[in-house]
Amino acid sequence: MSKNIIVTGTSRGIGFELVQLFAKAGHNVLALSRNEKPIQDLNLENVSCFSFDLNDSKAYQNVKAFIEKEWGQVDVLINNAGALLNKPFSETTISDFETVYKTNVYGVSELTRVVLPFMKGGSHVVTISSMGGVQGSMKFPGLAAYSSSKAAVITLTELLAEEYKDFGISFNVLALGAVQTEMLEEAFPGYQAPITAPEMAEYIFGFSLNGNKYYNGKLLQVSNSTP
């Protein structure tokens, strides 16, 4: 049975691969990214996309209007979009932190809040975090804003799972290790990850459709290595 699935951060990397996997499996997808062209160019049936900026408060109304008009309900939301900053802490500014948190924390929170009224029992919200946001994990200089923002959405997920457990809506967060994406190259130039974006997308694809049968309010560390 086809499901209605929203994925953010779809112009490249894991999000780009996820859209194709869901479409191939016959699901309806709303692909959200500031740059919608990569998905548009694929010309996939049952995939809708429009330019969406997590920092633009009006953009959320477009998402709400689309759901109301086209679908009526949402089965899966994958908060995959992320902003990276790799900069020594002493050089960062308050606006640097604001930019990263606006996308990685406030954007996740706001889109989830907008989509939740359209979800019912059995729905699943999956947020993509990072091993850098996991307490006790290996940390790296230059990623203070990024990794701390990724820690914030782990706790947010735990709180939402508790708040919505009586509605039958599940919330889980995946802390990814090294995946060969453009973002990894920005964080660790020249590092070669053991997992490709299509491989990680396969895992997230399966987890988003079935993981809520087994988990709720959980952080799963999807990592076989750390740079």
BALOBA-1460 file (C-alpha; in Angstrom, 3 decimals):
// residues 227
<rec num="1" residu="m" x="0.000" y="0.000" z="0.000"/>
<rec num="2" residu="s" x="1.500" y="3.361" z="-0.979"/>
<rec num="3" residu="k" x="2.315" y="5.892" z="1.723"/>
<rec num="4" residu="n" x="2.646" y="9.675" z="1.729"/>
<rec num="5" residu="i" x="6.203" y="10.622" z="2.611"/>
<rec num="6" residu="i" x="7.907" y="13.989" z="3.134"/>
<rec num="7" residu="v" x="11.695" y="14.224" z="2.866"/>
<rec num="8" residu="t" x="13.767" y="17.379" z="3.425"/>
<rec num="9" residu="g" x="17.216" y="18.113" z="2.077"/>
<rec num="10" residu="t" x="16.627" y="16.344" z="-1.223"/>
<rec num="11" residu="s" x="18.908" y="18.219" z="-3.624"/>
<rec num="12" residu="r" x="21.919" y="16.003" z="-2.939"/>
<rec num="13" residu="g" x="23.322" y="13.154" z="-0.885"/>
<rec num="14" residu="i" x="21.102" y="10.866" z="1.162"/>
<rec num="15" residu="g" x="17.898" y="12.890" z="0.633"/>
<rec num="16" residu="f" x="18.308" y="12.774" z="-3.143"/>
<rec num="17" residu="e" x="18.712" y="8.977" z="-3.010"/>
<rec num="18" residu="l" x="15.771" y="8.529" z="-0.620"/>
<rec num="19" residu="v" x="13.316" y="10.242" z="-2.962"/>
<rec num="20" residu="q" x="14.235" y="7.823" z="-5.746"/>
<rec num="21" residu="l" x="13.905" y="4.772" z="-3.489"/>
<rec num="22" residu="f" x="10.439" y="5.773" z="-2.260"/>
<rec num="23" residu="a" x="9.251" y="6.632" z="-5.779"/>
<rec num="24" residu="k" x="10.516" y="3.320" z="-7.137"/>
<rec num="25" residu="a" x="8.627" y="1.499" z="-4.376"/>
<rec num="26" residu="g" x="5.399" y="3.251" z="-5.422"/>
<rec num="27" residu="h" x="5.061" y="5.747" z="-2.584"/>
<rec num="28" residu="n" x="4.003" y="9.384" z="-2.913"/>
<rec num="29" residu="v" x="6.796" y="11.789" z="-2.053"/>
<rec num="30" residu="l" x="6.996" y="15.485" z="-1.309"/>
<rec num="31" residu="a" x="10.655" y="16.428" z="-1.756"/>
<rec num="32" residu="l" x="11.625" y="19.654" z="-0.010"/>
<rec num="33" residu="s" x="14.870" y="21.501" z="-0.623"/>
<rec num="34" residu="r" x="16.025" y="25.040" z="-1.306"/>
<rec num="35" residu="n" x="17.126" y="23.783" z="-4.727"/>
<rec num="36" residu="e" x="14.310" y="21.715" z="-6.234"/>
<rec num="37" residu="k" x="15.949" y="21.325" z="-9.664"/>
<rec num="38" residu="p" x="17.843" y="18.029" z="-9.065"/>
<rec num="39" residu="i" x="14.589" y="16.279" z="-8.161"/>
<rec num="40" residu="q" x="12.581" y="18.052" z="-10.868"/>
<rec num="41" residu="d" x="15.094" y="16.868" z="-13.459"/>
<rec num="42" residu="l" x="14.482" y="13.234" z="-12.469"/>
<rec num="43" residu="n" x="10.879" y="13.667" z="-13.645"/>
<rec num="44" residu="l" x="9.594" y="10.939" z="-11.341"/>
<rec num="45" residu="e" x="5.967" y="9.973" z="-11.213"/>
<rec num="46" residu="n" x="4.285" y="10.427" z="-7.804"/>
<rec num="47" residu="v" x="7.020" y="12.850" z="-6.654"/>
<rec num="48" residu="s" x="6.158" y="16.490" z="-5.970"/>
<rec num="49" residu="c" x="8.741" y="19.122" z="-5.181"/>
<rec num="50" residu="f" x="9.021" y="22.836" z="-4.694"/>
<rec num="51" residu="s" x="11.665" y="25.143" z="-3.309"/>
<rec num="52" residu="f" x="11.543" y="25.108" z="0.469"/>
<rec num="53" residu="d" x="13.775" y="26.971" z="2.900"/>
<rec num="54" residu="l" x="13.567" y="25.846" z="6.541"/>
<rec num="55" residu="n" x="14.470" y="29.404" z="7.563"/>
<rec num="56" residu="d" x="11.493" y="30.955" z="5.751"/>
<rec num="57" residu="s" x="8.405" y="31.026" z="7.967"/>
<rec num="58" residu="k" x="6.097" y="31.413" z="4.932"/>
<rec num="59" residu="a" x="7.463" y="28.235" z="3.329"/>
<rec num="60" residu="y" x="5.740" y="26.105" z="5.964"/>
<rec num="61" residu="q" x="2.354" y="27.375" z="4.820"/>
<rec num="62" residu="n" x="3.106" y="26.017" z="1.341"/>
<rec num="63" residu="v" x="3.737" y="22.587" z="2.832"/>
<rec num="64" residu="k" x="0.510" y="22.737" z="4.828"/>
<rec num="65" residu="a" x="-1.462" y="23.829" z="1.755"/>
<rec num="66" residu="f" x="0.032" y="21.014" z="-0.327"/>
<rec num="67" residu="i" x="-0.876" y="18.344" z="2.236"/>
<rec num="68" residu="e" x="-4.424" y="19.667" z="2.595"/>
<rec num="69" residu="k" x="-4.985" y="19.834" z="-1.157"/>
<rec num="70" residu="e" x="-3.152" y="16.740" z="-2.405"/>
<rec num="71" residu="w" x="-2.915" y="14.152" z="0.351"/>
<rec num="72" residu="g" x="-4.952" y="14.873" z="3.460"/>
<rec num="73" residu="q" x="-2.536" y="12.859" z="5.574"/>
<rec num="74" residu="v" x="1.174" y="12.131" z="5.987"/>
<rec num="75" residu="d" x="2.562" y="8.719" z="6.949"/>
<rec num="76" residu="v" x="6.285" y="9.438" z="7.193"/>
<rec num="77" residu="l" x="8.300" y="12.609" z="7.747"/>
<rec num="78" residu="i" x="12.071" y="12.413" z="7.339"/>
<rec num="79" residu="n" x="13.884" y="15.459" z="8.718"/>
<rec num="80" residu="n" x="17.065" y="15.048" z="6.694"/>
<rec num="81" residu="a" x="18.094" y="18.620" z="5.805"/>
<rec num="82" residu="g" x="21.097" y="19.943" z="7.652"/>
<rec num="83" residu="a" x="23.455" y="22.904" z="7.725"/>
<rec num="84" residu="l" x="27.128" y="22.380" z="8.449"/>
<rec num="85" residu="l" x="29.632" y="24.833" z="9.838"/>
<rec num="86" residu="n" x="33.280" y="23.822" z="10.132"/>
<rec num="87" residu="k" x="35.051" y="26.683" z="11.898"/>
<rec num="88" residu="p" x="37.206" y="27.084" z="15.020"/>
<rec num="89" residu="f" x="34.972" y="27.983" z="17.960"/>
<rec num="90" residu="s" x="36.929" y="31.154" z="18.715"/>
<rec num="91" residu="e" x="36.034" y="32.465" z="15.243"/>
<rec num="92" residu="t" x="32.325" y="31.680" z="15.345"/>
<rec num="93" residu="t" x="29.744" y="34.389" z="15.880"/>
<rec num="94" residu="i" x="26.268" y="34.349" z="17.350"/>
<rec num="95" residu="s" x="24.884" y="34.573" z="13.814"/>
<rec num="96" residu="d" x="26.899" y="31.464" z="12.826"/>
<rec num="97" residu="f" x="25.220" y="29.527" z="15.620"/>
<rec num="98" residu="e" x="21.825" y="31.009" z="14.723"/>
<rec num="99" residu="t" x="22.177" y="29.916" z="11.091"/>
<rec num="100" residu="v" x="23.053" y="26.336" z="12.007"/>
<rec num="101" residu="y" x="20.397" y="26.051" z="14.719"/>
<rec num="102" residu="k" x="17.698" y="27.609" z="12.512"/>
<rec num="103" residu="t" x="18.042" y="24.758" z="10.031"/>
<rec num="104" residu="n" x="19.090" y="21.861" z="12.236"/>
<rec num="105" residu="v" x="16.874" y="22.498" z="15.269"/>
<rec num="106" residu="y" x="14.196" y="25.138" z="14.677"/>
<rec num="107" residu="g" x="13.515" y="23.878" z="11.151"/>
<rec num="108" residu="v" x="13.077" y="20.302" z="12.358"/>
<rec num="109" residu="s" x="10.820" y="21.475" z="15.173"/>
<rec num="110" residu="e" x="8.653" y="23.734" z="12.990"/>
<rec num="111" residu="l" x="8.165" y="21.325" z="10.083"/>
<rec num="112" residu="t" x="7.290" y="18.540" z="12.515"/>
<rec num="113" residu="r" x="4.746" y="20.817" z="14.220"/>
<rec num="114" residu="v" x="3.163" y="21.725" z="10.866"/>
<rec num="115" residu="v" x="2.953" y="18.106" z="9.677"/>
<rec num="116" residu="l" x="1.768" y="16.449" z="12.916"/>
<rec num="117" residu="p" x="-1.933" y="17.407" z="12.573"/>
<rec num="118" residu="f" x="-1.965" y="15.352" z="9.357"/>
<rec num="119" residu="m" x="-0.501" y="12.254" z="10.991"/>
<rec num="120" residu="k" x="-2.429" y="9.453" z="12.641"/>
<rec num="121" residu="g" x="-1.631" y="6.249" z="14.514"/>
<rec num="122" residu="g" x="1.140" y="4.294" z="12.812"/>
<rec num="123" residu="s" x="2.856" y="7.387" z="11.399"/>
<rec num="124" residu="h" x="6.596" y="7.846" z="11.830"/>
<rec num="125" residu="v" x="8.802" y="10.910" z="12.213"/>
<rec num="126" residu="v" x="12.465" y="10.134" z="11.564"/>
<rec num="127" residu="t" x="15.086" y="12.799" z="12.232"/>
<rec num="128" residu="i" x="18.612" y="12.448" z="10.913"/>
<rec num="129" residu="s" x="21.231" y="13.395" z="13.467"/>
<rec num="130" residu="s" x="24.959" y="12.721" z="13.638"/>
<rec num="131" residu="m" x="27.297" y="10.662" z="15.787"/>
<rec num="132" residu="g" x="28.855" y="14.018" z="16.675"/>
<rec num="133" residu="g" x="25.655" y="14.846" z="18.572"/>
<rec num="134" residu="v" x="25.709" y="11.693" z="20.694"/>
<rec num="135" residu="q" x="26.799" y="12.166" z="24.297"/>
<rec num="136" residu="g" x="30.100" y="10.408" z="24.936"/>
<rec num="137" residu="s" x="30.944" y="9.945" z="21.259"/>
<rec num="138" residu="m" x="34.173" y="11.098" z="19.663"/>
<rec num="139" residu="k" x="34.150" y="14.859" z="19.030"/>
<rec num="140" residu="f" x="36.041" y="16.977" z="16.504"/>
<rec num="141" residu="p" x="37.279" y="20.574" z="16.608"/>
<rec num="142" residu="g" x="35.471" y="23.059" z="14.396"/>
<rec num="143" residu="l" x="32.073" y="21.390" z="14.695"/>
<rec num="144" residu="a" x="30.805" y="23.022" z="17.912"/>
<rec num="145" residu="a" x="27.695" y="24.575" z="16.332"/>
<rec num="146" residu="y" x="26.893" y="21.604" z="14.082"/>
<rec num="147" residu="s" x="27.369" y="18.784" z="16.584"/>
<rec num="148" residu="s" x="25.619" y="20.596" z="19.441"/>
<rec num="149" residu="s" x="22.630" y="21.281" z="17.164"/>
<rec num="150" residu="k" x="22.532" y="17.576" z="16.280"/>
<rec num="151" residu="a" x="22.505" y="16.775" z="19.999"/>
<rec num="152" residu="a" x="19.482" y="19.058" z="20.453"/>
<rec num="153" residu="v" x="17.289" y="17.108" z="18.012"/>
<rec num="154" residu="i" x="18.085" y="13.851" z="19.805"/>
<rec num="155" residu="t" x="16.503" y="15.187" z="23.001"/>
<rec num="156" residu="l" x="13.693" y="16.829" z="21.031"/>
<rec num="157" residu="t" x="12.850" y="13.424" z="19.530"/>
<rec num="158" residu="e" x="12.689" y="11.802" z="22.971"/>
<rec num="159" residu="l" x="10.360" y="14.543" z="24.214"/>
<rec num="160" residu="l" x="8.017" y="14.359" z="21.217"/>
<rec num="161" residu="a" x="7.772" y="10.570" z="21.496"/>
<rec num="162" residu="e" x="6.587" y="11.001" z="25.069"/>
<rec num="163" residu="e" x="4.173" y="13.812" z="24.229"/>
<rec num="164" residu="y" x="2.536" y="11.989" z="21.313"/>
<rec num="165" residu="k" x="2.658" y="8.366" z="22.479"/>
<rec num="166" residu="d" x="-1.099" y="8.286" z="23.123"/>
<rec num="167" residu="f" x="-1.672" y="9.284" z="19.477"/>
<rec num="168" residu="g" x="0.263" y="6.285" z="18.149"/>
<rec num="169" residu="i" x="2.761" y="8.484" z="16.304"/>
<rec num="170" residu="s" x="6.379" y="7.330" z="16.603"/>
<rec num="171" residu="f" x="9.494" y="9.518" z="16.722"/>
<rec num="172" residu="n" x="12.989" y="8.157" z="16.263"/>
<rec num="173" residu="v" x="16.371" y="9.685" z="15.524"/>
<rec num="174" residu="l" x="19.235" y="8.163" z="13.568"/>
<rec num="175" residu="a" x="22.755" y="9.318" z="14.439"/>
<rec num="176" residu="l" x="24.737" y="8.675" z="11.294"/>
<rec num="177" residu="g" x="28.449" y="7.970" z="11.214"/>
<rec num="178" residu="a" x="30.630" y="8.708" z="8.224"/>
<rec num="179" residu="v" x="28.756" y="8.593" z="4.902"/>
<rec num="180" residu="q" x="30.394" y="9.657" z="1.655"/>
<rec num="181" residu="t" x="28.452" y="12.848" z="0.916"/>
<rec num="182" residu="e" x="29.266" y="16.420" z="-0.042"/>
<rec num="183" residu="m" x="28.645" y="17.430" z="3.561"/>
<rec num="184" residu="l" x="31.196" y="14.915" z="4.861"/>
<rec num="185" residu="e" x="33.737" y="16.319" z="2.416"/>
<rec num="186" residu="e" x="33.090" y="19.788" z="3.872"/>
<rec num="187" residu="a" x="33.594" y="18.542" z="7.436"/>
<rec num="188" residu="f" x="36.515" y="16.196" z="6.771"/>
<rec num="189" residu="p" x="38.162" y="17.111" z="3.455"/>
<rec num="190" residu="g" x="39.764" y="14.115" z="1.755"/>
<rec num="191" residu="y" x="38.304" y="11.515" z="4.124"/>
<rec num="192" residu="q" x="36.846" y="8.447" z="2.401"/>
<rec num="193" residu="a" x="33.835" y="7.010" z="4.222"/>
<rec num="194" residu="p" x="33.099" y="3.272" z="4.117"/>
<rec num="195" residu="i" x="29.393" y="3.842" z="3.348"/>
<rec num="196" residu="t" x="27.969" y="5.603" z="0.296"/>
<rec num="197" residu="a" x="24.908" y="7.857" z="0.250"/>
<rec num="198" residu="p" x="22.826" y="5.252" z="-1.690"/>
<rec num="199" residu="e" x="23.744" y="2.578" z="0.872"/>
<rec num="200" residu="m" x="22.728" y="4.738" z="3.830"/>
<rec num="201" residu="a" x="19.556" y="5.783" z="2.000"/>
<rec num="202" residu="e" x="18.610" y="2.087" z="1.699"/>
<rec num="203" residu="y" x="18.844" y="1.706" z="5.468"/>
<rec num="204" residu="i" x="16.833" y="4.878" z="6.204"/>
<rec num="205" residu="f" x="14.246" y="3.875" z="3.599"/>
<rec num="206" residu="g" x="13.568" y="0.573" z="5.368"/>
<rec num="207" residu="f" x="13.731" y="2.051" z="8.851"/>
<rec num="208" residu="s" x="11.297" y="4.869" z="8.115"/>
<rec num="209" residu="l" x="8.704" y="2.395" z="6.813"/>
<rec num="210" residu="n" x="9.129" y="-0.291" z="9.493"/>
<rec num="211" residu="g" x="11.271" y="0.947" z="12.386"/>
<rec num="212" residu="n" x="8.294" y="2.385" z="14.264"/>
<rec num="213" residu="k" x="7.049" y="-1.172" z="14.851"/>
<rec num="214" residu="y" x="10.062" y="-1.736" z="17.091"/>
<rec num="215" residu="y" x="11.196" y="1.673" z="18.319"/>
<rec num="216" residu="n" x="9.767" y="4.895" z="19.690"/>
<rec num="217" residu="g" x="11.690" y="7.775" z="21.231"/>
<rec num="218" residu="k" x="14.936" y="6.007" z="20.461"/>
<rec num="219" residu="l" x="18.345" y="7.115" z="19.271"/>
<rec num="220" residu="l" x="19.938" y="4.572" z="16.946"/>
<rec num="221" residu="q" x="23.621" y="4.918" z="16.180"/>
<rec num="222" residu="v" x="23.954" y="3.996" z="12.501"/>
<rec num="223" residu="s" x="27.694" y="4.004" z="12.297"/>
<rec num="224" residu="n" x="30.416" y="1.503" z="11.532"/>
<rec num="225" residu="s" x="33.204" y="4.059" z="11.723"/>
<rec num="226" residu="t" x="34.036" y="7.556" z="12.880"/>
<rec num="227" residu="p" x="36.508" y="9.705" z="10.956"/>
